[in-house]
């Protein structure tokens, strides 16, 4: 057997061999043989010859097969197909369809053996038709799975490209159409989302003479009347999107009026209150009504990494500017590279106070560029989680913007009052007392407002239990919505709230997690432990699962409306799943998280926290010393001293 040369067999599109310096076109029978071996595996010579030359005597067909293999060997300069019986492809030969792509890869474009006609070989032609159908189905599934993973990672443009690939393969796939509608809506273009629905309806009518399914139509209806994007793929829906984002914003008329007055006066707005009282929804709806906002959030774990919050915030800002076709000045990108390595080499440590001010001014200029690009407001949720370095820089930036009459960038901040650092909360109250900001402390809703909220949901029969849910929720919109989800998932909407329903929100959330499959619960625990460091790849490593199994688990979490983007839909969900995890398993997950983050360039401050919770103080101290060293290079003496004391 001659050595196999370095060729790739391309069977998608026009069949051909591609080498390092040459390309060889394949005739249709040679291409058909290579496709058969690549897809179905080794074949007896007699079967291969009979399929390719069905009208010829066996002896003639075998001779024709030998001639075909000889010509292929001469063209390739070696054996692509073994000389024995059965025939099989050399393992050294790359084929674009053999085995399929890895989970993180997309299938190549192109129809299987495009342009190849095998009419004179009916059985082989029938095989090719079936192989094309099977391959297209696999590519469709792969494209939709890739879209789900990319959306979970926040890469909406790349996810939409995969959906377009899926629709090119199967224009009648309602799942693909639903995902396109959702992604365009998530991208902030409701008109494009509704246009995608109309294309779906026109395609189904013209081709099949039918209307879209109720699931697709309901998604379009919710998009048409929603002011904020739904938080999960409609294709995986087991709960109406309205339960994630109710159409009604109930019981906040007084607060809305006060916010209108502050907005008209050019003031900043701060909303405090207990978890689940509705701060985020009020902020999002208000800003979406009055401005073109950028939304950011603090996350648990941010305080372990200096500038951890701002690293995520400014990545999101750069993404929004890129989508708008706007670039930052080179000096701003160079300064931001101190916390965003993907922007290029860092200018070096912050050696002087002047260096730090220049770094902060780069952040200020990025906000000014965003304003000039049309983004005229900032919404910042869960401010209580912001790390001190980001908080100091953010205070500087906001103070400058408040004084800048040419950049009237408005802001709304939300936070859990009881968890805010006292000095930050004192600063907010001082701004309010000086008349420069509005500070509102949100109280629980009245029962009639919660009842109105529940009645607005698209859940059959919910009107009959709306008053009962309102009394049960105790003024918490989040508790009310989680109760409705519990009733839907347990089939109890018709019966009302059963006696066994957990009486507290935390217990209710734990009960919802307990209904998950084992893989989905395992993934939820990994998400709760990893927090802001979560990616599907890291979660797969933490729970030692295959990437595709993790993707399936993630789809279940989305269907249960437990996750949003790459995080839980509410911080209380993360707290509930971690608290409910048995202590030995929780320690194990923290150990695995520390190991995975260390292998993927995680922040030493967060790795230290995982080692501490895993019961390994020696490794935690070593990571804190790394964090201390990093903090000193950015003039963060307070943070460095904190790591030193902890170590």
GUKOL-758121 format. One record per residue (C-alpha): x, y, z. Coordinates in pm, whole numbers, always signed. Each point is the difference from the previous one (the first is absolute). Layout:
+--------+--------+--------+
|     c1 |     c2 |     c3 |
+--------+--------+--------+
|      X |      Y |      Z |
...
+--------+--------+--------+
END
This chain:
+--------+--------+--------+
|     c1 |     c2 |     c3 |
+--------+--------+--------+
|     +0 |     +0 |     +0 |
|   +140 |   +333 |   -101 |
|    +24 |   +272 |   +268 |
|   -311 |   +216 |    +24 |
|    +73 |   +356 |   -112 |
|   -119 |   +308 |   +186 |
|   -337 |    +47 |   -172 |
|   -341 |   +111 |   +121 |
|   -302 |   -154 |   -173 |
|   -272 |   +261 |    -45 |
|   -340 |   -160 |    -55 |
|   -211 |   +302 |    +94 |
|    -50 |   +218 |   -305 |
|   +183 |    -96 |   -319 |
|   +197 |   -318 |    +87 |
|   +377 |    +48 |     -8 |
|   +334 |    -85 |   +157 |
|   +188 |   +288 |   +159 |
|   +370 |    -22 |    +74 |
|   +258 |   +245 |   +125 |
|    +75 |   +132 |   -349 |
|   -258 |   -155 |   -234 |
|   -367 |    -84 |    -46 |
|   -137 |   -297 |   -195 |
|   -361 |    -21 |   -123 |
|   -170 |   -334 |    +62 |
|   -216 |   -174 |   -259 |
|   -345 |    -98 |   +122 |
|    +66 |   -374 |    +55 |
|   +323 |    +64 |   +191 |
|   -177 |   +262 |   +209 |
|   -290 |   -239 |    +66 |
|   +239 |   -276 |   +113 |
|   +187 |   +234 |   +236 |
|   -331 |   +127 |   +142 |
|   -122 |   -356 |    +56 |
|   +319 |    -95 |   +185 |
|     +6 |   +323 |   +202 |
|   -362 |    -19 |   +113 |
|    -81 |   -372 |    +17 |
|   +350 |   -129 |    +74 |
|   +188 |   -298 |   -156 |
|   -175 |   -171 |   -293 |
|    +58 |   -343 |   -162 |
|   +149 |    +45 |   -346 |
|   -284 |   -198 |   -154 |
|   -264 |   +234 |   +147 |
|   +187 |   +316 |    -97 |
|    +48 |   -124 |   -359 |
|   -366 |   -107 |    -24 |
|   -126 |   +337 |   +122 |
|   +219 |   +198 |   -240 |
|    -62 |   -219 |   -311 |
|   -331 |   -181 |    +60 |
|    -57 |    -86 |   -368 |
|   +344 |   -161 |    -47 |
|    +98 |   -363 |    +69 |
|   +178 |    -39 |   +333 |
|   +336 |    -68 |   -165 |
|    -28 |   +318 |   -210 |
|   -117 |   +205 |   +297 |
|   +296 |   -118 |   +210 |
|   +241 |    +86 |   -284 |
|   -158 |   +346 |    -27 |
|    +46 |    +43 |   +374 |
|   +370 |    -92 |    -21 |
|    +47 |   +258 |   -280 |
|   -180 |   +266 |   +207 |
|   +226 |    -66 |   +300 |
|   +311 |     +5 |   -217 |
|    -93 |   +340 |   -148 |
|    -72 |   +134 |   +349 |
|   +339 |   -125 |   +125 |
|   +180 |   +166 |   -292 |
|   -185 |   +328 |    +49 |
|    +72 |     +8 |   +374 |
|   +352 |   -140 |    -10 |
|    -89 |   -266 |   +255 |
|   -277 |   -217 |   +143 |
|   -308 |   +181 |   +119 |
|   -183 |   -335 |     +4 |
|   +157 |   -318 |   +132 |
|    +84 |   -278 |   -248 |
|   -165 |   -277 |   +198 |
|   -354 |   -134 |    +30 |
|   -213 |   +155 |   +138 |
|    +84 |   +343 |   -136 |
|    +56 |   +272 |   +258 |
|   +137 |   +353 |     +8 |
|   +349 |    +51 |   +132 |
|    -22 |   +130 |   +360 |
|   +252 |   +270 |    -97 |
|   -237 |   +152 |   -255 |
|   -214 |   +294 |   +112 |
|   -361 |     +3 |   -121 |
|   -234 |   +293 |    +60 |
|   -297 |   -224 |    +92 |
|   +165 |   -290 |   +183 |
|   -102 |    -12 |   +367 |
|   -152 |   +346 |     -6 |
|   +141 |   +307 |   +172 |
|    +81 |    +32 |   +367 |
|   -278 |   +162 |   +205 |
|   +163 |   +344 |    -14 |
|    +43 |    -12 |   -380 |
|   -246 |    +70 |   -281 |
|    -54 |   -233 |   -293 |
|   +155 |   +128 |   -324 |
|   -241 |   +149 |   -253 |
|    -97 |   -179 |   -320 |
|   -232 |   -279 |   -113 |
|   +134 |   -356 |    +10 |
|   +150 |    -77 |   -347 |
|   -154 |   +312 |   -145 |
|    -63 |    -40 |   -374 |
|    +52 |   -378 |     +4 |
|   -269 |   -201 |   -186 |
|     -6 |   -379 |    +39 |
|   -312 |    -87 |   -203 |
|   +168 |   -303 |   -162 |
|    +63 |   -143 |   +351 |
|   -349 |     +6 |   +163 |
|    +95 |   -164 |   +331 |
|   +300 |   +227 |    +46 |
|   -210 |   +302 |   -101 |
|   -260 |    -94 |   +262 |
|   +279 |    -36 |   +258 |
|   +133 |   +346 |    -92 |
|   -347 |   +155 |    +42 |
|    -33 |   -153 |   +346 |
|   +354 |   +102 |    +98 |
|    -68 |   +356 |   -107 |
|   -319 |     +5 |   +208 |
|   +175 |   -146 |   +306 |
|   +295 |   +236 |    -35 |
|   -221 |   +305 |    -38 |
|   -194 |   -101 |   +313 |
|   +326 |    -37 |   +193 |
|   +123 |   +336 |   -129 |
|   -332 |   +160 |    +93 |
|    +23 |   -138 |   +355 |
|   +365 |   +107 |    +24 |
|    -79 |   +353 |   -119 |
|   -286 |    +40 |   +249 |
|   +213 |   -143 |   +283 |
|   +282 |   +238 |    -94 |
|   -247 |   +290 |     +2 |
|   -110 |    -98 |   +351 |
|   +358 |    -16 |   +125 |
|    +94 |   +331 |   -161 |
|   -309 |   +172 |   +140 |
|    +83 |   -134 |   +345 |
|   +345 |   +154 |    -41 |
|   -155 |   +335 |    -96 |
|   +122 |    -19 |   -363 |
|   -332 |    +90 |   -163 |
|   +142 |    +85 |   -343 |
|   +179 |   -333 |    -30 |
|   -311 |   -180 |   +127 |
|   -213 |   +170 |   -265 |
|   +248 |   -109 |   -270 |
|    -49 |   -363 |   +111 |
|   -377 |    +44 |    -16 |
|    +30 |   +134 |   -355 |
|   +205 |   -310 |    -83 |
|   -278 |   -216 |   +147 |
|   -270 |   +178 |   -202 |
|   +201 |    -42 |   -320 |
|     +4 |   -376 |    +70 |
|   -368 |    -22 |    +95 |
|   -219 |   +305 |    -74 |
|   -298 |   -179 |   +160 |
|   +162 |    -44 |   +343 |
|   -221 |   +189 |   +241 |
|   +257 |    -51 |   +273 |
|   +254 |   +190 |   -210 |
|   -255 |   +272 |    -78 |
|    -85 |    +36 |   +369 |
|   +364 |    +33 |    +93 |
|    +49 |   +267 |   -268 |
|   -297 |   +195 |   +138 |
|   +142 |    -26 |   +350 |
|   +357 |    +93 |    -93 |
|   -105 |   +307 |   -196 |
|   -211 |   +105 |   +297 |
|   +287 |    -64 |   +241 |
|   +213 |   +219 |   -225 |
|   -243 |   +287 |    +62 |
|   -174 |     +0 |   -341 |
|   -364 |    -85 |    +58 |
|    -96 |   +100 |   -354 |
|   +247 |   -248 |   -145 |
|   -130 |   -268 |   +237 |
|   -356 |    +54 |   -117 |
|   +117 |     +4 |   -364 |
|   +165 |   -339 |    +64 |
|   -335 |   -131 |   +122 |
|   -172 |   +126 |   -317 |
|   +263 |   -178 |   -214 |
|    -66 |   -318 |   +194 |
|   -375 |    +32 |    -55 |
|    +40 |    +74 |   -371 |
|   +233 |   -298 |    -50 |
|   -231 |   -244 |   +175 |
|   -303 |   +129 |   -188 |
|   +166 |    -14 |   -342 |
|   +163 |   -341 |    +47 |
|   -236 |   -197 |   +225 |
|   -318 |   +207 |     +3 |
|     +2 |    +21 |   +380 |
|    +35 |   +268 |   +267 |
|   +284 |    +11 |   +257 |
|    -50 |   -208 |   +312 |
|   -156 |   +151 |   +309 |
|   +344 |     +3 |   +164 |
|   +146 |   +214 |   -279 |
|   -303 |   +229 |    -14 |
|     +2 |    +47 |   +376 |
|   +368 |    +96 |     -8 |
|    -71 |   +260 |   -270 |
|   -290 |   +135 |   +204 |
|   +217 |    +35 |   +310 |
|   +269 |   +174 |   -204 |
|   -258 |   +238 |   -145 |
|   -121 |   +114 |   +341 |
|   +319 |    -26 |   +204 |
|   +230 |   +293 |    +84 |
|   +298 |   -209 |   +106 |
|   +146 |   -311 |   -151 |
|   -106 |   -341 |   +127 |
|   +276 |   -172 |   +189 |
|     +8 |   -345 |   -157 |
|    -43 |   -185 |   -330 |
|   -358 |    -45 |   -101 |
|    +91 |   -330 |   -164 |
|    +61 |   -152 |   +342 |
|   -312 |   +152 |   +158 |
|   -194 |   -187 |   +266 |
|   -117 |   +323 |   +164 |
|   -142 |   +307 |   -177 |
|   +250 |   +281 |    -47 |
|   -241 |   +229 |   +183 |
|    +85 |   -182 |   +325 |
|   +360 |   +111 |    -43 |
|    -96 |   +355 |    -92 |
|   -363 |    +85 |    +84 |
|   -175 |   +244 |   -235 |
|   -118 |   +208 |   +297 |
|   +225 |   +214 |   +219 |
|   -242 |    +19 |   +290 |
|     -8 |   +214 |   +312 |
|   +286 |   +239 |    -78 |
|   -192 |   +304 |   -124 |
|   +129 |   +227 |   +279 |
|   +363 |   -104 |    -54 |
|    -35 |    +40 |   -376 |
|   -133 |   +356 |    +41 |
|   +291 |    +94 |   +228 |
|   +245 |   -149 |   -250 |
|   -162 |   +204 |   -279 |
|    +60 |   +320 |   +201 |
|   +362 |    -92 |    +69 |
|    +56 |    -90 |   -365 |
|   -139 |   +334 |   -116 |
|   +235 |   +176 |   +244 |
|   +304 |   -190 |   -128 |
|    +60 |   -185 |   +327 |
|   +144 |   -345 |    +56 |
|   -234 |   -259 |   +151 |
|    +74 |   -266 |   +264 |
|   -243 |   -277 |    +92 |
|    +54 |   -197 |   +321 |
|   -197 |   -274 |   +167 |
|    -14 |   -364 |   +100 |
|    +76 |   -283 |   -246 |
|   -291 |    -83 |   -230 |
|   -193 |   +323 |    +61 |
|     +9 |   +102 |   -369 |
|   +288 |   +249 |    -22 |
|   +148 |   -145 |   -320 |
|   -330 |    -10 |   -189 |
|    -82 |   +359 |    +94 |
|   +343 |   +120 |   -113 |
|     -9 |   -194 |   -327 |
|   -349 |   +107 |   -100 |
|    +59 |   +363 |    +91 |
|   +326 |    +28 |   -194 |
|   -135 |   -194 |   -299 |
|   -289 |   +247 |    -17 |
|   +213 |   +315 |    +30 |
|   +337 |    -72 |   -158 |
|   +231 |   -228 |   -194 |
|   +171 |   -158 |   +300 |
|   +293 |   -226 |    +66 |
|    -74 |   -247 |   +280 |
|   +270 |   -132 |   +232 |
|     +2 |   -196 |   +324 |
|   +216 |    -93 |   +292 |
|    +30 |   -370 |    +76 |
|    +89 |   -211 |   +303 |
|   +377 |    -53 |     -3 |
|    +83 |   +339 |   -150 |
|   +137 |   +130 |   +330 |
|   +276 |   -263 |     -7 |
|   +163 |   +156 |   -310 |
|   +108 |   +367 |    -29 |
|   -178 |   +155 |   -300 |
|   -187 |   -330 |    -42 |
|   -335 |   +175 |    -53 |
|   +145 |   +258 |   -238 |
|   +176 |   -266 |   -208 |
|   -340 |   -153 |    -80 |
|   -170 |   +340 |    -31 |
|   +246 |   +137 |   -253 |
|     +6 |   -324 |   -200 |
|   -374 |    +42 |    -40 |
|    +50 |   +368 |    -92 |
|   +254 |    -93 |   -267 |
|   -243 |   -258 |   -138 |
|   -278 |   +259 |    -23 |
|   +232 |   +252 |   -168 |
|   +124 |   -263 |   -245 |
|   -360 |    -85 |    -96 |
|    -57 |   +372 |    -59 |
|   +312 |    +20 |   -219 |
|   +183 |   +228 |   +245 |
|   +363 |    -37 |   +117 |
|   +171 |   +141 |   +306 |
|   +303 |   +231 |    -35 |
|   +330 |   -195 |     +7 |
|   +109 |   +153 |   +331 |
|   -326 |   -111 |   +164 |
|    +39 |   -356 |   -129 |
|   +360 |     -4 |   +125 |
|   -106 |   +108 |   +349 |
|   -291 |   -244 |    +14 |
|   +243 |   -279 |    -91 |
|   +108 |    +18 |   +366 |
|   -316 |   -195 |    +85 |
|    -93 |   -137 |   -347 |
|   +300 |   -200 |   -129 |
|   -172 |    -68 |   -332 |
|    +51 |   +367 |    -92 |
|   +377 |    -43 |    -15 |
|   +299 |    +30 |   +230 |
|    -52 |   +192 |   +321 |
|   +186 |   +333 |    +32 |
|   +146 |   -139 |   +321 |
|    -77 |    +40 |   +370 |
|   -161 |   +315 |   +136 |
|   +312 |   +153 |   +153 |
|   -137 |   +343 |    +94 |
|   -324 |   +171 |    +85 |
|    +16 |   +166 |   -342 |
|     +2 |   -345 |   -159 |
|   -315 |    -95 |   +187 |
|   -179 |   +321 |    -97 |
|    +89 |    -61 |   -367 |
|   -142 |   -353 |    +33 |
|   -320 |   +135 |   +152 |
|    -23 |   +270 |   -267 |
|    +16 |   -272 |   -265 |
|   -312 |   -149 |   +156 |
|   -161 |   +343 |     +0 |
|    +85 |    +51 |   -368 |
|   -146 |   -343 |    -85 |
|   -330 |   +114 |   +152 |
|    +15 |   +324 |   -197 |
|    +59 |   -196 |   -321 |
|   -300 |   -217 |    +86 |
|   -212 |   +312 |    +48 |
|   +109 |   +140 |   -337 |
|    -94 |   -339 |   -153 |
|   -356 |    +48 |   +127 |
|     +6 |   -180 |   +335 |
|   -137 |   +264 |   +234 |
|    -58 |   -187 |   +327 |
|   +161 |   -262 |   +223 |
|   -191 |   -250 |   +211 |
|   +206 |   -177 |   +265 |
|   -151 |   -288 |   +196 |
|   +120 |   -166 |   +322 |
|   +243 |   +279 |    +85 |
|    +60 |   -164 |   +339 |
|   +225 |   -258 |   -170 |
|   +234 |   +253 |   -166 |
|   +365 |    -34 |   +103 |
|   +155 |   +302 |   +180 |
|   +239 |    +87 |   -285 |
|   -283 |    +10 |   -255 |
|   -216 |   +195 |   +246 |
|   +270 |   +265 |    +47 |
|    +58 |    +35 |   -374 |
|   -375 |     -3 |    -67 |
|    -60 |   +275 |   +254 |
|   +266 |   +212 |   -171 |
|   -152 |    -60 |   -345 |
|   -355 |    +77 |   +114 |
|   +107 |   +315 |   +184 |
|   +166 |   +125 |   -318 |
|   -305 |    -85 |   -213 |
|   -234 |   +179 |   +240 |
|   +207 |   +317 |    -47 |
|    +29 |    -43 |   -379 |
|   -280 |   +191 |   -171 |
|   +111 |   -131 |   -342 |
|    -42 |   -366 |   +104 |
|   -329 |    -18 |   +191 |
|    +29 |   -373 |    +53 |
|   -274 |   -101 |   +248 |
|    +42 |   -283 |   +250 |
|   -221 |   -228 |   +208 |
|   +156 |   -226 |   +265 |
|   -170 |   -285 |   +186 |
|   +124 |   -173 |   +313 |
|    -93 |   -201 |   +306 |
|     +9 |   +267 |   +268 |
|   +102 |   -231 |   +284 |
|   +302 |   -126 |   -197 |
|   +138 |   +330 |   -130 |
|   +336 |   +112 |   +143 |
|    -88 |   +271 |   +255 |
|   +231 |   +260 |   -156 |
|   -155 |    -47 |   -346 |
|   -353 |    +18 |   +139 |
|    +94 |   +315 |   +192 |
|   +131 |   +156 |   -323 |
|   -329 |    -78 |   -181 |
|   -203 |   +152 |   +282 |
|   +222 |   +309 |     +1 |
|    -60 |    +49 |   -374 |
|   -375 |    -31 |    +59 |
|     +6 |   +250 |   +287 |
|   +196 |   +243 |   -218 |
|   -270 |    -25 |   -267 |
|   +230 |   -165 |   -257 |
|   -165 |   -343 |     +4 |
|   -326 |   -175 |    +88 |
|    +24 |   -282 |   +252 |
|   -304 |   -227 |    +35 |
|    -30 |   -289 |   +243 |
|   -252 |   -243 |   -153 |
|   -249 |   -155 |   +240 |
|   -183 |   -331 |    -55 |
|   -300 |    +24 |   -233 |
|   -355 |    +11 |   +127 |
|   -198 |   -322 |    -49 |
|   -222 |   +154 |   -268 |
|   +309 |   +101 |   -201 |
|   +143 |   -352 |    +21 |
|   -339 |   -138 |   -104 |
|     +2 |   +232 |   -303 |
|   +348 |   -125 |    -86 |
|   -107 |   -365 |    +20 |
|   -316 |    +56 |   -205 |
|   +209 |   +150 |   -281 |
|   +185 |   -328 |    -54 |
|    -73 |   -219 |   -300 |
|    -81 |   -305 |   +214 |
|   -336 |   -171 |    -55 |
|   -211 |     +1 |   +315 |
|   +232 |   +228 |   +198 |
|   -278 |   +252 |    +61 |
|   -171 |   -243 |   +238 |
|   +301 |    -13 |   +234 |
|   +139 |   +354 |    -49 |
|   -131 |   +128 |   +334 |
|   +129 |   -308 |   +183 |
|   +348 |    +39 |   -159 |
|     +2 |   +370 |    +93 |
|    -71 |    -72 |   +367 |
|   +255 |   -281 |     +1 |
|   +280 |   +214 |   -157 |
|     -4 |   +265 |   +273 |
|    +60 |   +294 |   -236 |
|   +298 |   -155 |   -184 |
|    -38 |     -6 |   -380 |
|   +277 |   -259 |    -25 |
|   -169 |   -228 |   +254 |
|   -328 |    +35 |   -192 |
|   +158 |    -92 |   -334 |
|   +194 |   -292 |   +146 |
|   -322 |   -123 |   +160 |
|   -175 |    +10 |   -338 |
|   +288 |   -194 |   -157 |
|    -28 |   -255 |   +282 |
|   -374 |    -36 |    -63 |
|    +49 |    -43 |   -375 |
|   +282 |   -253 |    +39 |
|   -196 |   -208 |   +253 |
|   -331 |    +25 |   -188 |
|   -166 |   +176 |   +291 |
|   -137 |   +315 |   -169 |
|   -354 |   -138 |     -1 |
|    +17 |   -113 |   +364 |
|   +168 |   +307 |   +147 |
|   +290 |     +7 |   +243 |
|    +35 |   -347 |   +160 |
|    +72 |    -26 |   +372 |
|   +340 |   -152 |    -76 |
|   +118 |   +307 |   -194 |
|   +309 |   +139 |   +181 |
|    -94 |   +305 |   +211 |
|   +319 |   +197 |    -65 |
|   +155 |   +119 |   -327 |
|   +334 |   -170 |    +65 |
|   -170 |   -335 |    +65 |
|   -222 |    +43 |   -306 |
|   +306 |    +60 |   -217 |
|   +169 |   -310 |   +140 |
|   -311 |   -204 |    -80 |
|    +14 |   +117 |   -361 |
|   +363 |   -113 |    -26 |
|    -92 |   -340 |   +143 |
|   -231 |    -62 |   -297 |
|   +290 |    +25 |   -245 |
|   +164 |   -303 |   -156 |
|   +331 |   -106 |   +157 |
|   +215 |   +150 |   -282 |
|   -187 |   +334 |    +12 |
|    +23 |    +17 |   +380 |
|   +371 |    -80 |    -21 |
|    +47 |   +284 |   -250 |
|   -205 |   +239 |   +217 |
|   +227 |    -78 |   +295 |
|   +309 |    +66 |   -215 |
|   -151 |   +332 |   -110 |
|    -72 |    +92 |   +361 |
|   +356 |    -78 |   +105 |
|   +177 |   +157 |   -301 |
|   -213 |   +314 |     +3 |
|   +144 |   +275 |   -218 |
|   +271 |   -237 |   -129 |
|   -258 |   -233 |   -154 |
|    +30 |   -122 |   -357 |
|   -145 |   -322 |   -139 |
|   +353 |   -127 |    -59 |
|   +107 |    +67 |   +360 |
|   -321 |   -152 |   +134 |
|    +60 |   -312 |   -209 |
|   +347 |    -29 |   +152 |
|   -125 |    +59 |   +356 |
|   -266 |   -274 |    -19 |
|   +216 |   -213 |   -232 |
|   -268 |    -27 |   -268 |
|     +6 |    +12 |   -378 |
|    -67 |   +338 |   -158 |
|   -313 |   -126 |   -179 |
|   -141 |   -143 |   +328 |
|    +55 |   +340 |   +159 |
|   -179 |   +167 |   -292 |
|   -301 |   -228 |    +54 |
|     -1 |    +80 |   +373 |
|    +20 |   +370 |    -80 |
|   -304 |    -30 |   -227 |
|   -193 |   -149 |   +291 |
|   +100 |   +289 |   +227 |
|   -115 |   +244 |   -267 |
|   -330 |   -184 |    -42 |
|    -55 |    +28 |   +375 |
|    +76 |   +375 |    -21 |
|   +276 |    -34 |   +257 |
|   +278 |   +159 |   -206 |
|    +40 |   +317 |   -206 |
|   +297 |    +50 |   -232 |
|   +287 |   -169 |   +182 |
|   -134 |    +50 |   +353 |
|   -298 |    -84 |   +215 |
|   -308 |   +210 |    -62 |
|    +31 |   +137 |   +354 |
|   +278 |     -9 |   +258 |
|   -234 |   -169 |   +247 |
|     -7 |   -302 |   -233 |
|   +379 |    -31 |    +25 |
|    -14 |    +34 |   +377 |
|   -275 |   -261 |    +24 |
|   +172 |   -267 |   -208 |
|   +334 |    +43 |   +178 |
|   -165 |     -7 |   +344 |
|   -188 |   -318 |    -90 |
|   +314 |   -179 |   -124 |
|   +125 |   -255 |   +259 |
|   +311 |   +131 |   +176 |
|   +239 |   -276 |   -121 |
|   -113 |    +46 |   -359 |
|    +23 |   +378 |    +33 |
|   +362 |    -31 |   +119 |
|    +78 |   -232 |   -290 |
|   -151 |   +241 |   -253 |
|   +202 |   +290 |   +143 |
|   +317 |   -211 |    -28 |
|    -78 |    -85 |   -361 |
|    -82 |   +367 |    -70 |
|   +338 |   +106 |   +142 |
|   +181 |   -256 |   -215 |
|   -192 |    +93 |   -316 |
|    +48 |   +375 |    +50 |
|   +371 |    -48 |    +66 |
|    +25 |   -188 |   -330 |
|   -193 |   +268 |   -191 |
|   +168 |   +319 |   +125 |
|   -259 |    +77 |   +267 |
|    +50 |   +289 |   +240 |
|   +213 |   -104 |   +302 |
|   -233 |   +180 |   +241 |
|   -295 |   -213 |   -106 |
|   +210 |   -317 |    -11 |
|   +104 |    +74 |   +358 |
|   -366 |    +23 |   +105 |
|    -70 |   -341 |   -154 |
|   +296 |   -163 |   +176 |
|   -116 |   +153 |   +329 |
|   -350 |   -143 |    -45 |
|   +150 |   -333 |   -104 |
|   +179 |    -17 |   +335 |
|   +353 |    +54 |   -133 |
|   +132 |   +318 |   +173 |
|   +360 |    -58 |   -114 |
|    -88 |    +23 |   -368 |
|   -236 |   +287 |    +77 |
|   +286 |   +194 |   +160 |
|   +226 |    -61 |   -301 |
|   -266 |   +141 |   -234 |
|    -56 |   +299 |   +228 |
|   +369 |    +83 |    -21 |
|    -33 |     +0 |   -381 |
|   -305 |   +226 |    +30 |
|   +190 |   +233 |   +235 |
|   +283 |    +35 |   -252 |
|   -245 |    +74 |   -282 |
|   -185 |   +258 |   +211 |
|   +321 |   +190 |    +79 |
|    +74 |    +40 |   -373 |
|   -325 |   +195 |    -37 |
|    +46 |   +235 |   +298 |
|   -263 |   -189 |   +199 |
|   +165 |    +19 |   +340 |
|   -321 |    -71 |   +190 |
|    -77 |   -315 |   -199 |
|   +361 |   -116 |    +23 |
|     +0 |    +47 |   +375 |
|   -325 |   -197 |    +22 |
|   +150 |   -295 |   -188 |
|   +311 |    +24 |   +221 |
|   -206 |     -9 |   +321 |
|   -210 |   -290 |   -127 |
|   +312 |   -199 |    -96 |
+--------+--------+--------+
END
